[in-house]
Amino acid sequence: MPETFWSFERLGVLDKMRNSDFIKKLSVQFVSHSGKESRPFFFEKHDPRENSQIWQVERGAFDQMLLDNAAEKGAQCRDKTRVTTVTFEGDRATGVELGLEDDRMQHVAVRVVLDATGLSAIIANRLKLKQEYISPFENCGRPAV
């Protein structure tokens, strides 16, 4: 969404996004579970700043762009590596166990752990932070019970 523009700027990928083949988007439209479509929401009408344009990304290419950018900025990046466990001291994540491409395991102590495990939600599950999400569209068109 439009506010991600500023994150792209801070990360130093804004020019890469602008020069990419990703589809440029100027609006969004929402569809409820029953198929009812909202009116198009044009970003520029609500915020005329330069962030009124966003991109529809192909996830693999976008993730690779972010990985390459992090490496260019000096981050130690690992590909074809799986986090199997996050190690904790109390409620604080202090490291990760990695499953390497050659089936070896490696422990890495870290200062910051960012959980990008998607539905696996390693940290949220460990700390029992997951909550059921109830869509605001869940009862659209149906009488409340």
Rosetta constraint file for C-alpha pairs under 8 A:
AtomPair CA 1 CA 5 HARMONIC 7.77 0.50
AtomPair CA 1 CA 54 HARMONIC 6.39 0.50
AtomPair CA 2 CA 43 HARMONIC 7.35 0.50
AtomPair CA 2 CA 51 HARMONIC 5.36 0.50
AtomPair CA 2 CA 52 HARMONIC 5.72 0.50
AtomPair CA 2 CA 53 HARMONIC 6.61 0.50
AtomPair CA 2 CA 54 HARMONIC 5.85 0.50
AtomPair CA 3 CA 7 HARMONIC 7.44 0.50
AtomPair CA 3 CA 51 HARMONIC 6.81 0.50
AtomPair CA 4 CA 8 HARMONIC 6.29 0.50
AtomPair CA 5 CA 9 HARMONIC 6.30 0.50
AtomPair CA 5 CA 14 HARMONIC 7.28 0.50
AtomPair CA 5 CA 51 HARMONIC 5.55 0.50
AtomPair CA 5 CA 54 HARMONIC 7.17 0.50
AtomPair CA 6 CA 10 HARMONIC 6.23 0.50
AtomPair CA 6 CA 51 HARMONIC 7.55 0.50
AtomPair CA 7 CA 11 HARMONIC 6.07 0.50
AtomPair CA 8 CA 12 HARMONIC 6.12 0.50
AtomPair CA 8 CA 13 HARMONIC 5.22 0.50
AtomPair CA 8 CA 14 HARMONIC 5.00 0.50
AtomPair CA 9 CA 13 HARMONIC 6.14 0.50
AtomPair CA 9 CA 14 HARMONIC 4.96 0.50
AtomPair CA 12 CA 69 HARMONIC 7.59 0.50
AtomPair CA 13 CA 17 HARMONIC 6.14 0.50
AtomPair CA 13 CA 66 HARMONIC 7.55 0.50
AtomPair CA 13 CA 69 HARMONIC 7.03 0.50
AtomPair CA 14 CA 18 HARMONIC 6.19 0.50
AtomPair CA 15 CA 19 HARMONIC 6.09 0.50
AtomPair CA 16 CA 20 HARMONIC 5.89 0.50
AtomPair CA 17 CA 22 HARMONIC 7.42 0.50
AtomPair CA 17 CA 55 HARMONIC 7.77 0.50
AtomPair CA 22 CA 55 HARMONIC 5.95 0.50
AtomPair CA 22 CA 56 HARMONIC 5.90 0.50
AtomPair CA 22 CA 57 HARMONIC 5.39 0.50
AtomPair CA 22 CA 58 HARMONIC 7.18 0.50
AtomPair CA 23 CA 55 HARMONIC 5.48 0.50
AtomPair CA 23 CA 56 HARMONIC 5.17 0.50
AtomPair CA 23 CA 57 HARMONIC 6.98 0.50
AtomPair CA 24 CA 53 HARMONIC 6.66 0.50
AtomPair CA 24 CA 54 HARMONIC 5.82 0.50
AtomPair CA 24 CA 55 HARMONIC 4.53 0.50
AtomPair CA 24 CA 56 HARMONIC 6.39 0.50
AtomPair CA 25 CA 53 HARMONIC 5.76 0.50
AtomPair CA 25 CA 54 HARMONIC 5.11 0.50
AtomPair CA 25 CA 55 HARMONIC 5.40 0.50
AtomPair CA 25 CA 56 HARMONIC 6.69 0.50
AtomPair CA 26 CA 42 HARMONIC 6.06 0.50
AtomPair CA 26 CA 43 HARMONIC 6.11 0.50
AtomPair CA 26 CA 44 HARMONIC 7.34 0.50
AtomPair CA 26 CA 52 HARMONIC 6.47 0.50
AtomPair CA 26 CA 53 HARMONIC 5.03 0.50
AtomPair CA 26 CA 54 HARMONIC 6.50 0.50
AtomPair CA 27 CA 40 HARMONIC 6.40 0.50
AtomPair CA 27 CA 41 HARMONIC 5.28 0.50
AtomPair CA 27 CA 42 HARMONIC 4.22 0.50
AtomPair CA 27 CA 43 HARMONIC 5.53 0.50
AtomPair CA 27 CA 53 HARMONIC 7.94 0.50
AtomPair CA 28 CA 40 HARMONIC 5.72 0.50
AtomPair CA 28 CA 41 HARMONIC 5.27 0.50
AtomPair CA 28 CA 42 HARMONIC 6.71 0.50
AtomPair CA 28 CA 43 HARMONIC 7.92 0.50
AtomPair CA 29 CA 37 HARMONIC 6.96 0.50
AtomPair CA 29 CA 38 HARMONIC 5.81 0.50
AtomPair CA 29 CA 39 HARMONIC 6.32 0.50
AtomPair CA 29 CA 40 HARMONIC 4.67 0.50
AtomPair CA 29 CA 41 HARMONIC 6.06 0.50
AtomPair CA 30 CA 37 HARMONIC 5.83 0.50
AtomPair CA 30 CA 38 HARMONIC 5.30 0.50
AtomPair CA 30 CA 39 HARMONIC 7.83 0.50
AtomPair CA 30 CA 40 HARMONIC 7.77 0.50
AtomPair CA 31 CA 35 HARMONIC 5.63 0.50
AtomPair CA 31 CA 36 HARMONIC 5.47 0.50
AtomPair CA 31 CA 37 HARMONIC 4.42 0.50
AtomPair CA 31 CA 38 HARMONIC 6.22 0.50
AtomPair CA 32 CA 36 HARMONIC 5.28 0.50
AtomPair CA 32 CA 37 HARMONIC 6.54 0.50
AtomPair CA 32 CA 137 HARMONIC 5.75 0.50
AtomPair CA 32 CA 140 HARMONIC 7.37 0.50
AtomPair CA 33 CA 137 HARMONIC 6.75 0.50
AtomPair CA 33 CA 138 HARMONIC 7.09 0.50
AtomPair CA 33 CA 140 HARMONIC 7.99 0.50
AtomPair CA 34 CA 140 HARMONIC 7.52 0.50
AtomPair CA 34 CA 141 HARMONIC 7.78 0.50
AtomPair CA 42 CA 46 HARMONIC 7.17 0.50
AtomPair CA 43 CA 47 HARMONIC 6.03 0.50
AtomPair CA 43 CA 48 HARMONIC 7.43 0.50
AtomPair CA 43 CA 52 HARMONIC 4.99 0.50
AtomPair CA 43 CA 53 HARMONIC 7.28 0.50
AtomPair CA 44 CA 48 HARMONIC 4.41 0.50
AtomPair CA 44 CA 49 HARMONIC 7.14 0.50
AtomPair CA 44 CA 52 HARMONIC 4.95 0.50
AtomPair CA 44 CA 53 HARMONIC 7.78 0.50
AtomPair CA 47 CA 51 HARMONIC 7.89 0.50
AtomPair CA 47 CA 52 HARMONIC 6.42 0.50
AtomPair CA 48 CA 52 HARMONIC 6.24 0.50
AtomPair CA 57 CA 61 HARMONIC 7.65 0.50
AtomPair CA 57 CA 62 HARMONIC 6.18 0.50
AtomPair CA 58 CA 62 HARMONIC 6.04 0.50
AtomPair CA 59 CA 63 HARMONIC 5.95 0.50
AtomPair CA 60 CA 64 HARMONIC 6.18 0.50
AtomPair CA 61 CA 65 HARMONIC 6.18 0.50
AtomPair CA 62 CA 66 HARMONIC 6.33 0.50
AtomPair CA 63 CA 67 HARMONIC 6.13 0.50
AtomPair CA 64 CA 68 HARMONIC 6.01 0.50
AtomPair CA 65 CA 69 HARMONIC 6.06 0.50
AtomPair CA 66 CA 70 HARMONIC 6.15 0.50
AtomPair CA 67 CA 71 HARMONIC 6.29 0.50
AtomPair CA 67 CA 77 HARMONIC 7.03 0.50
AtomPair CA 68 CA 72 HARMONIC 6.14 0.50
AtomPair CA 69 CA 73 HARMONIC 6.28 0.50
AtomPair CA 70 CA 74 HARMONIC 6.49 0.50
AtomPair CA 70 CA 75 HARMONIC 5.32 0.50
AtomPair CA 70 CA 76 HARMONIC 7.95 0.50
AtomPair CA 70 CA 77 HARMONIC 7.40 0.50
AtomPair CA 71 CA 75 HARMONIC 4.84 0.50
AtomPair CA 71 CA 76 HARMONIC 6.29 0.50
AtomPair CA 71 CA 77 HARMONIC 6.07 0.50
AtomPair CA 80 CA 100 HARMONIC 6.97 0.50
AtomPair CA 80 CA 101 HARMONIC 5.77 0.50
AtomPair CA 81 CA 98 HARMONIC 6.47 0.50
AtomPair CA 81 CA 99 HARMONIC 5.81 0.50
AtomPair CA 81 CA 100 HARMONIC 4.91 0.50
AtomPair CA 81 CA 101 HARMONIC 6.00 0.50
AtomPair CA 82 CA 98 HARMONIC 5.52 0.50
AtomPair CA 82 CA 99 HARMONIC 4.97 0.50
AtomPair CA 82 CA 100 HARMONIC 6.57 0.50
AtomPair CA 83 CA 96 HARMONIC 6.43 0.50
AtomPair CA 83 CA 97 HARMONIC 5.80 0.50
AtomPair CA 83 CA 98 HARMONIC 4.62 0.50
AtomPair CA 83 CA 99 HARMONIC 6.19 0.50
AtomPair CA 84 CA 96 HARMONIC 7.48 0.50
AtomPair CA 84 CA 97 HARMONIC 5.61 0.50
AtomPair CA 84 CA 98 HARMONIC 5.76 0.50
AtomPair CA 84 CA 99 HARMONIC 6.27 0.50
AtomPair CA 85 CA 96 HARMONIC 5.69 0.50
AtomPair CA 85 CA 97 HARMONIC 5.07 0.50
AtomPair CA 85 CA 98 HARMONIC 7.37 0.50
AtomPair CA 85 CA 122 HARMONIC 7.55 0.50
AtomPair CA 86 CA 93 HARMONIC 6.58 0.50
AtomPair CA 86 CA 94 HARMONIC 7.62 0.50
AtomPair CA 86 CA 95 HARMONIC 5.89 0.50
AtomPair CA 86 CA 96 HARMONIC 4.38 0.50
AtomPair CA 86 CA 97 HARMONIC 6.29 0.50
AtomPair CA 86 CA 122 HARMONIC 7.33 0.50
AtomPair CA 86 CA 123 HARMONIC 7.20 0.50
AtomPair CA 87 CA 93 HARMONIC 5.80 0.50
AtomPair CA 87 CA 94 HARMONIC 5.74 0.50
AtomPair CA 87 CA 95 HARMONIC 5.01 0.50
AtomPair CA 87 CA 96 HARMONIC 5.53 0.50
AtomPair CA 87 CA 97 HARMONIC 7.33 0.50
AtomPair CA 88 CA 92 HARMONIC 5.37 0.50
AtomPair CA 88 CA 93 HARMONIC 4.34 0.50
AtomPair CA 88 CA 94 HARMONIC 5.32 0.50
AtomPair CA 88 CA 95 HARMONIC 6.98 0.50
AtomPair CA 89 CA 93 HARMONIC 6.47 0.50
AtomPair CA 89 CA 94 HARMONIC 6.51 0.50
AtomPair CA 91 CA 127 HARMONIC 7.25 0.50
AtomPair CA 93 CA 112 HARMONIC 7.42 0.50
AtomPair CA 93 CA 113 HARMONIC 6.45 0.50
AtomPair CA 94 CA 109 HARMONIC 5.91 0.50
AtomPair CA 94 CA 110 HARMONIC 5.56 0.50
AtomPair CA 94 CA 111 HARMONIC 6.32 0.50
AtomPair CA 94 CA 112 HARMONIC 7.30 0.50
AtomPair CA 94 CA 113 HARMONIC 7.45 0.50
AtomPair CA 95 CA 107 HARMONIC 7.12 0.50
AtomPair CA 95 CA 108 HARMONIC 5.46 0.50
AtomPair CA 95 CA 109 HARMONIC 4.13 0.50
AtomPair CA 95 CA 110 HARMONIC 4.91 0.50
AtomPair CA 95 CA 111 HARMONIC 7.62 0.50
AtomPair CA 95 CA 113 HARMONIC 7.21 0.50
AtomPair CA 96 CA 107 HARMONIC 5.82 0.50
AtomPair CA 96 CA 108 HARMONIC 5.42 0.50
AtomPair CA 96 CA 109 HARMONIC 6.62 0.50
AtomPair CA 96 CA 110 HARMONIC 7.60 0.50
AtomPair CA 97 CA 105 HARMONIC 6.76 0.50
AtomPair CA 97 CA 106 HARMONIC 5.69 0.50
AtomPair CA 97 CA 107 HARMONIC 4.51 0.50
AtomPair CA 97 CA 108 HARMONIC 6.43 0.50
AtomPair CA 98 CA 105 HARMONIC 5.46 0.50
AtomPair CA 98 CA 106 HARMONIC 5.06 0.50
AtomPair CA 98 CA 107 HARMONIC 6.16 0.50
AtomPair CA 98 CA 108 HARMONIC 7.55 0.50
AtomPair CA 99 CA 103 HARMONIC 6.10 0.50
AtomPair CA 99 CA 104 HARMONIC 6.02 0.50
AtomPair CA 99 CA 105 HARMONIC 4.77 0.50
AtomPair CA 99 CA 106 HARMONIC 6.69 0.50
AtomPair CA 100 CA 104 HARMONIC 5.30 0.50
AtomPair CA 100 CA 105 HARMONIC 5.98 0.50
AtomPair CA 100 CA 106 HARMONIC 7.35 0.50
AtomPair CA 115 CA 121 HARMONIC 6.95 0.50
AtomPair CA 115 CA 122 HARMONIC 6.99 0.50
AtomPair CA 115 CA 123 HARMONIC 6.45 0.50
AtomPair CA 116 CA 121 HARMONIC 7.59 0.50
AtomPair CA 117 CA 121 HARMONIC 5.37 0.50
AtomPair CA 117 CA 122 HARMONIC 6.58 0.50
AtomPair CA 121 CA 125 HARMONIC 5.89 0.50
AtomPair CA 122 CA 126 HARMONIC 6.16 0.50
AtomPair CA 123 CA 127 HARMONIC 6.07 0.50
AtomPair CA 124 CA 128 HARMONIC 5.67 0.50
AtomPair CA 124 CA 129 HARMONIC 4.76 0.50
AtomPair CA 124 CA 130 HARMONIC 5.68 0.50
AtomPair CA 125 CA 129 HARMONIC 6.33 0.50
AtomPair CA 125 CA 130 HARMONIC 6.41 0.50
AtomPair CA 134 CA 138 HARMONIC 6.95 0.50
AtomPair CA 136 CA 140 HARMONIC 7.96 0.50
AtomPair CA 139 CA 143 HARMONIC 7.17 0.50
AtomPair CA 139 CA 144 HARMONIC 6.85 0.50
